[in-house]
Amino acid sequence: MDFAGMNYLAILAAAVVAFAFGAAYYGVLGKPWMKAARIDPDKMQMSPMPFITSFIGELIMAWVLAGVIGHLGAGQVTLWNGIVSGAFIWLGFMATTIAVNHRYQGFGWDLTLIDAGHWLGVALLMGAVIGWFGV
């Protein structure tokens, strides 16, 4: 088996890009998301913990995605392979998990589409950054 390795600067950059994307994405879709998630904006209490957890989670995701892309082998850590790998990870794990969880939690498809769209952007951007940086 050939493993190309990991670029830790790429992993950090991918997590930062993903976090920034999430801030912009939910900045635009915050009101529809709150409605779909049945959250009353007047009763929300802001805490830094969800943001810290999000960044740590995105750092772990970027590390795992770099490992997946690296398993394609030497010379295969490219922008295109990063994007394709991100898309496969999103479809096979992120979108399906969100859809299943939201069905059991009784949420509508509007929340699923908003959240899945966010994670699609995250997966594609992370894959692109990791692939673009290379190893």
ChimeraX attribute file (.defattr): number of C-alpha atoms within 10 A of each C-alpha:
attribute: neighborCount
match mode: 1-to-1
recipient: residues
	/A:1	6
	/A:2	9
	/A:3	16
	/A:4	19
	/A:5	18
	/A:6	22
	/A:7	17
	/A:8	15
	/A:9	12
	/A:10	23
	/A:11	26
	/A:12	19
	/A:13	17
	/A:14	30
	/A:15	27
	/A:16	17
	/A:17	17
	/A:18	27
	/A:19	20
	/A:20	13
	/A:21	17
	/A:22	17
	/A:23	15
	/A:24	13
	/A:25	16
	/A:26	16
	/A:27	11
	/A:28	11
	/A:29	14
	/A:30	15
	/A:31	14
	/A:32	14
	/A:33	19
	/A:34	14
	/A:35	13
	/A:36	16
	/A:37	15
	/A:38	11
	/A:39	12
	/A:40	10
	/A:41	11
	/A:42	6
	/A:43	7
	/A:44	8
	/A:45	6
	/A:46	8
	/A:47	8
	/A:48	7
	/A:49	9
	/A:50	10
	/A:51	13
	/A:52	11
	/A:53	11
	/A:54	15
	/A:55	17
	/A:56	14
	/A:57	14
	/A:58	23
	/A:59	21
	/A:60	15
	/A:61	19
	/A:62	29
	/A:63	22
	/A:64	14
	/A:65	23
	/A:66	30
	/A:67	18
	/A:68	20
	/A:69	27
	/A:70	26
	/A:71	17
	/A:72	19
	/A:73	14
	/A:74	13
	/A:75	11
	/A:76	18
	/A:77	27
	/A:78	21
	/A:79	18
	/A:80	14
	/A:81	19
	/A:82	29
	/A:83	22
	/A:84	18
	/A:85	23
	/A:86	28
	/A:87	21
	/A:88	15
	/A:89	18
	/A:90	21
	/A:91	16
	/A:92	11
	/A:93	11
	/A:94	17
	/A:95	20
	/A:96	14
	/A:97	15
	/A:98	16
	/A:99	19
	/A:100	11
	/A:101	13
	/A:102	16
	/A:103	13
	/A:104	8
	/A:105	9
	/A:106	8
	/A:107	15
	/A:108	13
	/A:109	13
	/A:110	14
	/A:111	20
	/A:112	23
	/A:113	15
	/A:114	18
	/A:115	19
	/A:116	20
	/A:117	15
	/A:118	20
	/A:119	22
	/A:120	20
	/A:121	18
	/A:122	26
	/A:123	29
	/A:124	22
	/A:125	23
	/A:126	32
	/A:127	32
	/A:128	24
	/A:129	25
	/A:130	35
	/A:131	26
	/A:132	17
	/A:133	19
	/A:134	22
	/A:135	19
